[in-house]
């Protein structure tokens, strides 16, 4: 694997460090993942799906019913 260096503003470094701690991964791994997502989205015409943009959030909210998306009783009144 090749190495590059880049300069980032303090705020971006803080966000990167916080996210890498939250995911329990390295900053390098997180930067690679973000670059791949951004470049893949651009290569596919820049049309990332909602899931592509939020897939790291899937299943991250605790305390919700396990059948939230499939049980019709949770959808009563939705869209009204």
MOPAC internal coordinates of N, CA, C and O (Angstrom, degrees):
PM7 1SCF
backbone

  N    0.0000 0     0.00 0     0.00 0    0    0    0
  C    1.4409 1     0.00 0     0.00 0    1    0    0
  C    1.5236 1   108.27 1     0.00 0    2    1    0
  O    1.2310 1   120.95 1   -40.21 1    3    2    1
  N    1.3110 1   115.79 1   139.79 1    3    2    1
  C    1.4631 1   121.33 1   179.41 1    5    3    2
  C    1.5141 1   110.81 1   -85.65 1    6    5    3
  O    1.2310 1   121.08 1   -19.71 1    7    6    5
  N    1.3136 1   115.54 1   160.29 1    7    6    5
  C    1.4521 1   121.97 1   179.82 1    9    7    6
  C    1.5137 1   109.31 1  -116.28 1   10    9    7
  O    1.2310 1   120.52 1   -42.09 1   11   10    9
  N    1.3388 1   116.61 1   137.91 1   11   10    9
  C    1.4591 1   121.66 1   171.73 1   13   11   10
  C    1.5230 1   106.78 1  -128.69 1   14   13   11
  O    1.2310 1   120.88 1   -17.07 1   15   14   13
  N    1.3190 1   115.92 1   162.93 1   15   14   13
  C    1.4606 1   119.28 1   173.86 1   17   15   14
  C    1.5206 1   107.15 1  -128.00 1   18   17   15
  O    1.2310 1   121.16 1   -30.78 1   19   18   17
  N    1.3177 1   115.39 1   149.22 1   19   18   17
  C    1.4558 1   119.63 1   178.19 1   21   19   18
  C    1.5071 1   109.55 1  -148.30 1   22   21   19
  O    1.2310 1   121.49 1   -21.52 1   23   22   21
  N    1.2974 1   114.75 1   158.48 1   23   22   21
  C    1.4587 1   121.24 1   178.88 1   25   23   22
  C    1.5197 1   107.77 1  -102.65 1   26   25   23
  O    1.2310 1   120.87 1   -46.42 1   27   26   25
  N    1.3271 1   115.94 1   133.58 1   27   26   25
  C    1.4620 1   121.09 1   178.09 1   29   27   26
  C    1.5252 1   108.79 1  -129.41 1   30   29   27
  O    1.2310 1   120.75 1   -31.79 1   31   30   29
  N    1.3293 1   116.16 1   148.21 1   31   30   29
  C    1.4637 1   118.61 1   176.80 1   33   31   30
  C    1.5252 1   110.61 1   -65.22 1   34   33   31
  O    1.2310 1   120.68 1   -23.28 1   35   34   33
  N    1.3239 1   116.30 1   156.72 1   35   34   33
  C    1.4636 1   121.63 1  -178.38 1   37   35   34
  C    1.5231 1   112.07 1   -53.29 1   38   37   35
  O    1.2310 1   120.33 1   136.23 1   39   38   37
  N    1.3347 1   116.97 1   -43.77 1   39   38   37
  C    1.4770 1   120.69 1  -177.63 1   41   39   38
  C    1.5221 1   111.29 1   -62.79 1   42   41   39
  O    1.2310 1   119.89 1   139.30 1   43   42   41
  N    1.3353 1   117.81 1   -40.70 1   43   42   41
  C    1.4528 1   120.75 1   178.96 1   45   43   42
  C    1.5305 1   110.69 1   -67.11 1   46   45   43
  O    1.2310 1   120.32 1   142.38 1   47   46   45
  N    1.3069 1   116.99 1   -37.62 1   47   46   45
  C    1.4622 1   120.47 1   177.04 1   49   47   46
  C    1.5267 1   110.64 1   -64.65 1   50   49   47
  O    1.2310 1   120.41 1   139.31 1   51   50   49
  N    1.3309 1   116.81 1   -40.69 1   51   50   49
  C    1.4671 1   120.47 1   177.47 1   53   51   50
  C    1.5254 1   111.02 1   -61.11 1   54   53   51
  O    1.2310 1   120.75 1   135.64 1   55   54   53
  N    1.3382 1   116.17 1   -44.36 1   55   54   53
  C    1.4643 1   120.19 1   178.49 1   57   55   54
  C    1.5258 1   111.19 1   -63.44 1   58   57   55
  O    1.2310 1   120.55 1   137.67 1   59   58   57
  N    1.3239 1   116.56 1   -42.33 1   59   58   57
  C    1.4616 1   121.60 1   179.19 1   61   59   58
  C    1.5220 1   111.12 1   -62.49 1   62   61   59
  O    1.2310 1   120.45 1   134.93 1   63   62   61
  N    1.3172 1   116.74 1   -45.07 1   63   62   61
  C    1.4621 1   120.70 1   179.60 1   65   63   62
  C    1.5271 1   111.53 1   -64.60 1   66   65   63
  O    1.2310 1   120.60 1   137.29 1   67   66   65
  N    1.3288 1   116.46 1   -42.71 1   67   66   65
  C    1.4686 1   120.07 1   179.93 1   69   67   66
  C    1.5294 1   110.42 1   -64.26 1   70   69   67
  O    1.2310 1   120.15 1   136.18 1   71   70   69
  N    1.3126 1   117.32 1   -43.82 1   71   70   69
  C    1.4647 1   120.55 1  -178.95 1   73   71   70
  C    1.5274 1   110.81 1   -68.00 1   74   73   71
  O    1.2310 1   119.73 1   141.21 1   75   74   73
  N    1.3059 1   118.11 1   -38.79 1   75   74   73
  C    1.4658 1   119.72 1   179.06 1   77   75   74
  C    1.5261 1   111.04 1   -66.74 1   78   77   75
  O    1.2310 1   120.31 1   144.00 1   79   78   77
  N    1.3374 1   117.01 1   -36.00 1   79   78   77
  C    1.4643 1   119.50 1   175.33 1   81   79   78
  C    1.5278 1   110.77 1   -66.55 1   82   81   79
  O    1.2310 1   120.57 1   136.80 1   83   82   81
  N    1.3315 1   116.51 1   -43.20 1   83   82   81
  C    1.4661 1   120.71 1  -178.92 1   85   83   82
  C    1.5282 1   111.44 1   -62.88 1   86   85   83
  O    1.2310 1   120.53 1   142.97 1   87   86   85
  N    1.3099 1   116.60 1   -37.03 1   87   86   85
  C    1.4699 1   120.70 1  -179.89 1   89   87   86
  C    1.5225 1   113.05 1   -88.66 1   90   89   87
  O    1.2310 1   121.57 1   173.41 1   91   90   89
  N    1.3199 1   114.59 1    -6.59 1   91   90   89
  C    1.4739 1   120.71 1  -176.90 1   93   91   90
  C    1.5263 1   111.67 1    55.06 1   94   93   91
  O    1.2310 1   121.97 1  -127.74 1   95   94   93
  N    1.3191 1   113.83 1    52.26 1   95   94   93
  C    1.4569 1   121.11 1   178.54 1   97   95   94
  C    1.5223 1   108.14 1  -138.34 1   98   97   95
  O    1.2310 1   120.63 1    -5.11 1   99   98   97
  N    1.3009 1   116.41 1   174.89 1   99   98   97
  C    1.4573 1   119.88 1  -179.91 1  101   99   98
  C    1.5203 1   110.48 1   -84.79 1  102  101   99
  O    1.2310 1   121.18 1   -20.85 1  103  102  101
  N    1.3224 1   115.35 1   159.15 1  103  102  101
  C    1.4605 1   119.90 1   176.31 1  105  103  102
  C    1.5226 1   109.58 1   -63.39 1  106  105  103
  O    1.2310 1   120.18 1   140.87 1  107  106  105
  N    1.3086 1   117.26 1   -39.13 1  107  106  105
  C    1.4657 1   120.59 1   179.69 1  109  107  106
  C    1.5196 1   111.80 1   -61.12 1  110  109  107
  O    1.2310 1   120.73 1   135.70 1  111  110  109
  N    1.3137 1   116.21 1   -44.30 1  111  110  109
  C    1.4564 1   120.58 1   179.49 1  113  111  110
  C    1.5268 1   110.71 1   -63.18 1  114  113  111
  O    1.2310 1   120.35 1   138.74 1  115  114  113
  N    1.3110 1   116.93 1   -41.26 1  115  114  113
  C    1.4568 1   121.42 1   179.59 1  117  115  114
  C    1.5269 1   111.17 1   -66.02 1  118  117  115
  O    1.2310 1   119.88 1   137.88 1  119  118  117
  N    1.3141 1   117.84 1   -42.12 1  119  118  117
  C    1.4639 1   121.50 1   177.78 1  121  119  118
  C    1.5287 1   109.84 1   -62.71 1  122  121  119
  O    1.2310 1   120.01 1   136.30 1  123  122  121
  N    1.3398 1   117.59 1   -43.70 1  123  122  121
  C    1.4696 1   120.52 1   177.72 1  125  123  122
  C    1.5246 1   110.87 1   -59.05 1  126  125  123
  O    1.2310 1   120.77 1   134.77 1  127  126  125
  N    1.3394 1   116.13 1   -45.23 1  127  126  125
  C    1.4634 1   120.73 1  -179.74 1  129  127  126
  C    1.5284 1   110.91 1   -60.91 1  130  129  127
  O    1.2310 1   120.35 1   134.87 1  131  130  129
  N    1.3253 1   116.94 1   -45.13 1  131  130  129
  C    1.4620 1   120.88 1  -179.09 1  133  131  130
  C    1.5322 1   111.27 1   -65.77 1  134  133  131
  O    1.2310 1   120.50 1   139.79 1  135  134  133
  N    1.3088 1   116.65 1   -40.21 1  135  134  133
  C    1.4628 1   120.02 1   177.35 1  137  135  134
  C    1.5266 1   111.17 1   -63.63 1  138  137  135
  O    1.2310 1   120.58 1   136.10 1  139  138  137
  N    1.3220 1   116.50 1   -43.90 1  139  138  137
  C    1.4615 1   119.66 1   178.89 1  141  139  138
  C    1.5186 1   111.28 1   -61.16 1  142  141  139
  O    1.2310 1   119.97 1   135.12 1  143  142  141
  N    1.3282 1   117.67 1   -44.88 1  143  142  141
  C    1.4650 1   121.24 1   178.68 1  145  143  142
  C    1.5241 1   111.08 1   -60.05 1  146  145  143
  O    1.2310 1   120.77 1   132.08 1  147  146  145
  N    1.3249 1   116.13 1   -47.92 1  147  146  145
  C    1.4620 1   120.22 1  -177.62 1  149  147  146
  C    1.5226 1   111.48 1   -64.55 1  150  149  147
  O    1.2310 1   120.51 1   137.46 1  151  150  149
  N    1.3126 1   116.63 1   -42.54 1  151  150  149
  C    1.4609 1   119.55 1  -177.83 1  153  151  150
  C    1.5212 1   111.93 1   -75.04 1  154  153  151
  O    1.2310 1   119.86 1   145.56 1  155  154  153
  N    1.3285 1   117.86 1   -34.44 1  155  154  153
  C    1.4637 1   120.67 1   176.08 1  157  155  154
  C    1.5241 1   110.91 1   -65.57 1  158  157  155
  O    1.2310 1   120.42 1   138.44 1  159  158  157
  N    1.3225 1   116.81 1   -41.56 1  159  158  157
  C    1.4659 1   120.90 1   179.64 1  161  159  158
  C    1.5244 1   110.13 1   -63.60 1  162  161  159
  O    1.2310 1   121.00 1   140.27 1  163  162  161
  N    1.2922 1   115.68 1   -39.73 1  163  162  161
  C    1.4652 1   119.99 1   179.96 1  165  163  162
  C    1.5229 1   111.07 1   -68.72 1  166  165  163
  O    1.2310 1   120.62 1   140.33 1  167  166  165
  N    1.3433 1   116.41 1   -39.67 1  167  166  165
  C    1.4647 1   120.79 1  -179.65 1  169  167  166
  C    1.5281 1   111.10 1   -66.36 1  170  169  167
  O    1.2310 1   120.23 1   150.54 1  171  170  169
  N    1.3278 1   117.16 1   -29.46 1  171  170  169
  C    1.4594 1   120.42 1  -179.45 1  173  171  170
  C    1.5271 1   111.21 1   -90.32 1  174  173  171
  O    1.2310 1   120.26 1  -156.04 1  175  174  173
  N    1.3081 1   117.10 1    23.96 1  175  174  173
  C    1.4490 1   120.88 1   178.19 1  177  175  174
  C    1.5097 1   113.53 1    88.66 1  178  177  175
  O    1.2310 1   120.26 1  -169.91 1  179  178  177
  N    1.3177 1   117.11 1    10.09 1  179  178  177
  C    1.4483 1   120.66 1   178.62 1  181  179  178
  C    1.5128 1   113.31 1    73.59 1  182  181  179
  O    1.2310 1   120.03 1  -166.42 1  183  182  181
  N    1.3152 1   117.55 1    13.58 1  183  182  181
  C    1.4599 1   120.71 1  -177.28 1  185  183  182
  C    1.5147 1   110.43 1  -103.80 1  186  185  183
  O    1.2310 1   120.90 1  -101.02 1  187  186  185
  N    1.2935 1   115.89 1    78.98 1  187  186  185
  C    1.4558 1   120.86 1   176.41 1  189  187  186
  C    1.5301 1   108.16 1   -80.03 1  190  189  187
  O    1.2310 1   120.76 1   -39.45 1  191  190  189
  N    1.3144 1   116.15 1   140.55 1  191  190  189
  C    1.4575 1   120.09 1   178.42 1  193  191  190
  C    1.5247 1   109.18 1   -78.43 1  194  193  191
  O    1.2310 1   121.29 1   -12.74 1  195  194  193
  N    1.3167 1   115.13 1   167.26 1  195  194  193
  C    1.4668 1   120.63 1   176.03 1  197  195  194
  C    1.5294 1   109.23 1   -58.01 1  198  197  195
  O    1.2310 1   120.90 1   137.60 1  199  198  197
  N    1.3197 1   115.89 1   -42.40 1  199  198  197
  C    1.4625 1   119.92 1   179.67 1  201  199  198
  C    1.5286 1   110.71 1   -62.79 1  202  201  199
  O    1.2310 1   119.88 1   137.71 1  203  202  201
  N    1.3293 1   117.83 1   -42.29 1  203  202  201
  C    1.4667 1   120.75 1   178.60 1  205  203  202
  C    1.5262 1   110.89 1   -56.78 1  206  205  203
  O    1.2310 1   121.03 1   139.37 1  207  206  205
  N    1.3143 1   115.63 1   -40.63 1  207  206  205
  C    1.4609 1   120.21 1  -176.97 1  209  207  206
  C    1.5230 1   113.26 1   -75.20 1  210  209  207
  O    1.2310 1   120.16 1   153.12 1  211  210  209
  N    1.3372 1   117.29 1   -26.88 1  211  210  209
  C    1.4609 1   120.12 1  -173.82 1  213  211  210
  C    1.5197 1   113.82 1  -121.72 1  214  213  211
  O    1.2310 1   119.50 1  -167.27 1  215  214  213
  N    1.3279 1   118.55 1    12.73 1  215  214  213
  C    1.4686 1   119.27 1  -174.66 1  217  215  214
  C    1.5212 1   113.19 1   -63.03 1  218  217  215
  O    1.2310 1   119.81 1   153.43 1  219  218  217
  N    1.3141 1   117.98 1   -26.57 1  219  218  217
  C    1.4689 1   118.94 1   177.73 1  221  219  218
  C    1.5258 1   111.62 1   -71.56 1  222  221  219
  O    1.2310 1   120.09 1   165.92 1  223  222  221
  N    1.3254 1   117.44 1   -14.08 1  223  222  221
  C    1.4591 1   121.23 1   178.70 1  225  223  222
  C    1.5247 1   112.97 1   -91.05 1  226  225  223
  O    1.2310 1   120.23 1   162.71 1  227  226  225
  N    1.3190 1   117.16 1   -17.29 1  227  226  225
  C    1.4639 1   121.36 1  -176.29 1  229  227  226
  C    1.5262 1   110.06 1   -57.04 1  230  229  227
  O    1.2310 1   121.17 1   -54.83 1  231  230  229
  N    1.3265 1   115.37 1   125.17 1  231  230  229
  C    1.4587 1   120.83 1   178.52 1  233  231  230
  C    1.5107 1   115.13 1    78.32 1  234  233  231
  O    1.2310 1   120.00 1  -171.33 1  235  234  233
  N    1.3178 1   117.61 1     8.67 1  235  234  233
  C    1.4622 1   119.34 1  -175.51 1  237  235  234
  C    1.5254 1   113.87 1   -90.60 1  238  237  235
  O    1.2310 1   119.70 1   167.92 1  239  238  237
  N    1.3268 1   118.19 1   -12.08 1  239  238  237
  C    1.4608 1   120.96 1  -179.80 1  241  239  238
  C    1.5254 1   108.77 1   -89.69 1  242  241  239
  O    1.2310 1   120.64 1   -58.94 1  243  242  241
  N    1.3027 1   116.39 1   121.06 1  243  242  241
  C    1.4644 1   121.92 1  -178.03 1  245  243  242
  C    1.5236 1   110.53 1   -89.56 1  246  245  243
  O    1.2310 1   120.77 1   -28.95 1  247  246  245
  N    1.3292 1   116.13 1   151.05 1  247  246  245
  C    1.4518 1   121.21 1   173.49 1  249  247  246
  C    1.5187 1   115.49 1    90.51 1  250  249  247
  O    1.2310 1   119.75 1  -179.93 1  251  250  249
  N    1.3355 1   118.07 1     0.07 1  251  250  249
  C    1.4645 1   120.32 1   177.70 1  253  251  250
  C    1.5207 1   109.82 1   -87.13 1  254  253  251
  O    1.2310 1   120.24 1   -23.78 1  255  254  253
  N    1.3502 1   117.14 1   156.22 1  255  254  253
  C    1.4670 1   119.09 1   176.39 1  257  255  254
  C    1.5256 1   110.78 1   -61.79 1  258  257  255
  O    1.2310 1   120.32 1   -36.65 1  259  258  257
  N    1.3295 1   117.00 1   143.35 1  259  258  257
  C    1.4593 1   121.17 1  -178.78 1  261  259  258
  C    1.5252 1   111.91 1   -67.44 1  262  261  259
  O    1.2310 1   120.32 1   154.67 1  263  262  261
  N    1.3423 1   116.99 1   -25.33 1  263  262  261
  C    1.4583 1   120.71 1  -176.92 1  265  263  262
  C    1.5290 1   112.23 1  -104.14 1  266  265  263
  O    1.2310 1   119.92 1  -151.35 1  267  266  265
  N    1.3124 1   117.76 1    28.65 1  267  266  265
  C    1.4573 1   122.95 1  -173.61 1  269  267  266
  C    1.5325 1   112.43 1   -57.15 1  270  269  267
  O    1.2310 1   119.57 1   141.01 1  271  270  269
  N    1.3086 1   118.42 1   -38.99 1  271  270  269
  C    1.4609 1   121.20 1  -176.02 1  273  271  270
  C    1.5184 1   113.17 1   -89.04 1  274  273  271
  O    1.2310 1   119.49 1   168.78 1  275  274  273
  N    1.3065 1   118.58 1   -11.22 1  275  274  273
  C    1.4672 1   119.72 1  -174.21 1  277  275  274
  C    1.5192 1   113.85 1  -117.29 1  278  277  275
  O    1.2310 1   119.29 1   161.05 1  279  278  277
  N    1.3034 1   118.96 1   -18.95 1  279  278  277
  C    1.4564 1   121.08 1  -177.52 1  281  279  278
  C    1.5332 1   109.40 1   -88.69 1  282  281  279
  O    1.2310 1   120.06 1   -61.96 1  283  282  281
  N    1.3567 1   117.49 1   118.04 1  283  282  281
  C    1.4643 1   120.79 1  -176.61 1  285  283  282
  C    1.5364 1   114.39 1   -58.69 1  286  285  283
  O    1.2310 1   119.66 1   153.47 1  287  286  285
  N    1.3289 1   118.25 1   -26.53 1  287  286  285
  C    1.4705 1   118.65 1  -178.12 1  289  287  286
  C    1.5297 1   111.68 1   -64.69 1  290  289  287
  O    1.2310 1   119.83 1   154.82 1  291  290  289
  N    1.3403 1   117.93 1   -25.18 1  291  290  289
  C    1.4578 1   121.17 1   178.36 1  293  291  290
  C    1.5280 1   111.89 1   -76.71 1  294  293  291
  O    1.2310 1   120.20 1   165.61 1  295  294  293
  N    1.3331 1   117.23 1   -14.39 1  295  294  293
  C    1.4514 1   121.39 1  -177.50 1  297  295  294
  C    1.5296 1   112.93 1  -100.95 1  298  297  295
  O    1.2310 1   119.71 1  -177.70 1  299  298  297
  N    1.3229 1   118.16 1     2.30 1  299  298  297
  C    1.4602 1   121.09 1   178.25 1  301  299  298
  C    1.5263 1   110.08 1   -56.69 1  302  301  299
  O    1.2310 1   120.73 1   -54.44 1  303  302  301
  N    1.3193 1   116.21 1   125.56 1  303  302  301
  C    1.4542 1   121.66 1   178.38 1  305  303  302
  C    1.5119 1   114.57 1    80.39 1  306  305  303
  O    1.2310 1   119.75 1   179.89 1  307  306  305
  N    1.3188 1   118.08 1    -0.11 1  307  306  305
  C    1.4619 1   120.25 1  -179.72 1  309  307  306
  C    1.5272 1   110.03 1   -66.13 1  310  309  307
  O    1.2310 1   120.00 1   -48.29 1  311  310  309
  N    1.3027 1   117.61 1   131.71 1  311  310  309
  C    1.4618 1   122.65 1   177.88 1  313  311  310
  C    1.5164 1   114.02 1    86.50 1  314  313  311
  O    1.2310 1   119.76 1  -175.21 1  315  314  313
  N    1.2904 1   118.06 1     4.79 1  315  314  313
  C    1.4771 1   120.00 1   179.21 1  317  315  314
  C    1.4938 1   111.32 1   -98.85 1  318  317  315
  O    1.2310 1   120.10 1   180.00 1  319  318  317

